[in-house]
Amino acid sequence: MADLTQANIKKILSTVIDIYTEQGITADNISINGDKVTIDIKLNYPAKSYHPILSKAITAALNTAGIKNIRINISTKIAKYTTQKGVDVLPEVKNIIAIASGKGGVGKSTTAVNLALALQVEGAKVAILDADIYGPSQPRMLGVSKLKPETTGEGKLLPILAHGMQSMSIGYLVDEKSPMVWRGPMVTQALEQMLRDTLWRGVDYMIIDLPPGTGDTQLTLSQKIPVSGSVIVTTPQDIALIDAQKGLKMFEKVNIPILGIVENMALHICSKCGHKEAIFGSGGGETMAKDANANFLGGLPLDIQIRTDLDEGTPTVVKDPDGKIAEIFKEIGRKITARLTQQEKSLSAFPSITIE
């Protein structure tokens, strides 16, 4: 006869490992009624696509122990995690994740927008801030470049909604063809104003798409914006890796946690025959992650679909949410946010948001 005690069920659950946190499962609540067992589990990161897989693994472990009549409820409760000391928090934004690269042309903005939308698909409330003042690309990528943000009576900007996601960019405020001939202090002031003068609402994760390099914007980010963690985007080729390493070292120096490294354009996939070729080399991002003792989050292909989808204003995660490329972005998103749960939780009184 199966041992239907809470202690035994907790013990069995601890043997089921969450593949993203690499920790045993802990139940939020266990209810036993006769031979019927109901288990409530709350994950601290968005992973809707993973819930059925995790539920199946838990069921299998309990079945092996002779427990058959099981109901498993998995929900998401995203917490606010610590940031740099001495930086004012944003009351309606739980976590800010910076997407950076050492150099331009590695697909950082493409990665940022698809990653933000992937987190939304996985069950989080997401916002994206385009911090590339000189070359704002998010409005066009999101298909809302012709929209202008409204202003409240208090002078706050209302974020532009794109595919259900809150967004803000200097591209909404100036003509797309007008060059931003600004010195550094004006750029950093514009970034702070977009961040703090926008009426964000109930954001679990804000993705900040940084400009390439390690200049004024990055320094402002580290000193004045509460960042929970950073992600470095690179390509496999040596010249990109050299600059990516500079970006990584920069975040280390300013004490912003590095959540991982993404290798973009890892493989070219021929649209005619499907042949795969490592045009920019292979394994560079993974090697860099090992050398820096950082988490390798995964590789993305050089695929024409990603480019054409963005040109149309419907990023691949939105246009083909069940496709292979979207799944890679969702996988990377789960790894990033699960990694974030390993940090200390902030003690700020942000209201809890539970997604069933």
N, C-alpha and C positions, 0 to 999 in steps of 0.2 A: 504493500500500500504506500502511496506517495506521501511524503512528509509535507503536509500543507500548513507549515508555520511561516510566519513572516521572516524569522531568522534564516530558515532554509532557503526561502525564495531570494532574500537579499544576498545570500552566499552564492547562489546560482547566477544571479544577475552580475555579480562582481567578476565572474569568469567570462562574461561577454564583453569583448573589448570594442569600444568606439574607435573605428579606424581613423578618425580625424583627430580626436584628442589623445588617442592611445591610452585611454583609461577605462577601467571597468565601469559598467553601467550602475548608476544609483537611482533608485526609484524615489519619486516625489511622494507617492502614496501607494500602499498595497492594501487591497480590500479582499477578504476571504469570506465567501458565503457558501457554506456547504463544500462542494467540490469545485465551485466556480471562483476563479482568481481574476481580479481586475488590477492592472498595474498602470499607474500614471507616471510618465517620464517627461521631464522638461529639459530640453537641450538649450544650452546657452548661446547657440549660434544657428543661423538659418540654414536648413538642410532638408527641405520638403522632399526632394528627390531621394534622399537617403532614408527617410522614415520607413518606407516599406521594407527595405533591405535590413535595417536594424530590427524592425519588428519580427521579421522572419528568423533572424539569428537568435533573438530572445526566445521566441516560441520553440525553436529547435532545441535549445538548451533545457528549457523547462520540460518539453516532451521526453527528452532523454532521461530526466529524473522522475518520469511517470506522471507529471502534471499535464493534463490534457485540456481541461476546460478553461481556456485563457482568453482574456480580453486585454489588449495593450493599447493605451492612449498616449500618443507622443505629441507634445506641443513645443512651442518655442518661447523662451523668455530671455530676451537680450538685455544684458546688463551694461552699465557704463564702466569703462576701465580707465585706469590712471593715465595721466598725461604729464608733461613737464611741470615741475613745481614753479609757482609764481605766475602762471599764465591764467588769465580770466577764462572761465568756461563759457560755453554757449548753452543756455538753459534748455533749449529745445533740441539739442543735438547730443546724442549719447557718445558717439565715437567718430573721430575723424581719421581717415586713412589716406595718406599721401601717396600718390603714384608718381614715381620719379624716374628719370634716366640721366645718364651722364652726358649724352649727346642727342641731337635731333635725328629724326628719320628712322627710329627703331620701332615705331608703332605704339608709342606710349599712350597717346590720346585714344587711339583705337582700342587699346587694351582697357583703358580707364572706363570708357563709356559702356563697353560690353560687360565688363566686370560689375559695374554699378547695376546694370539691368539684370545681370545674373543673380546678384544678391536679392534683388526685388522678386524675381521668379521663385527664389528659394524661401521667401516668406518674410523678408525684412522690409522696413520702411526706409527708403534710400533717397539721398540727395546728391547732386554732383555740382561741384564748383569749378569752373574753368579759370584756373589761376594763370594761364598763359596770356598775359595782357597784350603782348606784341603780336601773337598769332593765335587768337581764339578760334577754335575749330568745333567746339561742342555744339553750338546752335545749328550749324549745317549738318553735323553728324546725327543730331537728334531730330532733324526735319522741322525745326521751329525757328529758323534764322530770320524770318520776316516778322516775328512777334516782338512786341515791346512790353516790358514789365509795367504793371500798374503801381501806383503809389498810394499808401494809406494816408489818412489825415495826419498821422504822426510822422510822416516822411519816410516810412519804411517801404522798401521794395517788396512786391509780391513775387515769389519765384515763378518762373515759367514752368508749367507742367508739360512734360514730354514723355509719352508712353507711360503715363501714370507716375512719373518720377519728378521730384522737385529739382529745378536747375537754375543756375545763375552764371552769367558770363558777361564780360565787357562787350562781347559781340552783340548783345541785346541792346546796348546803350549807344553804340556808335555805328556808323555806316560800315558795312562789310568791306568795302574797298578803300576805306580811309586808313592810312598808316598811323600807328600810335607813336608819334615822335615825342616821347616822354623820357625824362631822366629817371634814374632809379627811385628817388624818394616819391615821385608821383605814382610810380607803378606800385610800390608797396602800400601807399595810402589807398589806392584804388582797390587793392586786394583786401585790405582790412575793412573798407567800407562795404564791399560786396558781401563779405562774410558776416559782419556784425549789423549791417543796416538792412539785411534781407529778413523777411518775416518767415523763417523756417518753422515748420510744424511737425512735432513728433518724429524726429529723424533718428533711426537706429544707427545708421552708418552714413556719414558724408564722405564721398570720394572727392579728393582734391587732385585735379589734373594739373601738375606742375609744369612750368616751362623746362626745357632741357638745361643742363648745366648745374652749377653750384654758386649762383650769384645772389643778388639782393632779395629775390622772392623767396629762395630757400632759407636765407638767413632770417627774414621776417617770419616765415613759417615756424622756425624753431624757437624764436624769441617771443612771439606774440599770439600764436594760434595753438590751442590745446590739441595736440596730435597724439592719437593713441598708438599709431604705428605707421610704418612705411613699407612700400613695395618697390623694388627696383626692376625696371624693364630693360632688357638688353637683347641683342642678337648674338648668334654664336661667334661672329668674326672677331678677331683679336682687337681691332681698332675700337669696336664698340665696347668690348669687355674692359679695356683700359679705362675708358671714361665712366663706365658703370661702376667700376671699383672706387673711383673718386666719389661718386654719389653715395655709395655705401659707407665709405669712411666718413663722409660729411655727417650722415645721420648718427654714426657711432659717436662722433665728437660732441654733438649737441644732445646726446642722450635720448634720441627718439628710437624706440625699438624697431628693428628690421624684421618684418613678418615673413619676408621671403623674396625670392628672385624668380622672375618669369622670363623664359627664353622665347622671344617672338621670332617669327620667320625661321623656325627650326628646320622645317622641311618645305620644299615647294611641291605642290600637288598639281600635276598637269590636268587642265580642265577637259582635255580631249581623251586622254588614255588612262589617267589616274596614276601615272608613273610618279614616284616620289624621289626627290633629289635634294641633298643638303647643299644648296647653292652657297650659303654663307658659312659652311663648316658645320660641325656637330659637336655637341657635348660641352660647349664653352660655358654656358650658363650653369650647368650642373657642376662642372669643375670649380667655377668661381664660388658657388654656394658651399662646396666642401671646404675650399681653402679659407673661406670667411666664417666657417661654422654657422652658416645660415641655412634656412629651409629652402630647398628647391621646390617651387610650386608647380612646375610643369612647363611643357613646350607647346607653342601655338604654330600652326602651319602658315606658310605664305600661300594664301588661297584667294583667288580672284573674287570669290563670293563675299569675303569680308569687306573688300574694297567697294564693290558695286552696291552692297547693302548700305554702307555708310553714305555713299554718294546719293542714294535715294532717300536718306534720312530715316531708314528703318534698320538699325543695327542687327547683326545676324542673330543675336540672342532673342530679339523680338520677332524677326521675320521667319526664322526657322528654329523655334524654341526646343524642338525635339531632335534636332540634327546633331551631328558629331561635333561640330565646332562649338555650338551652344553648350554641349555637355562638358567640353574642356573648360570653358569659362566658368560654368557652375561648379565644377570640381575645384578649380583654383579658388573660387570664392569661398567654398566650404573650408578649404585648407587655411586660407587667410583668417577667416573669422574664428575658426576653431583654435588656431594659434593664439589669437587675441585673448581667448578665455583663460590662457595660462598665466596672464598678467593679473595683478591685483585689481580687485574691483574698487571703483571710486565710491566714496561715502556720500556723494551728493544725492539729494532727494529728488531724483527724476522719476516721474510716474512710470509704473510698470506697464508694459505692453505685451500681451500674450496673444500669439497667433496659433490658432488651432489648425 
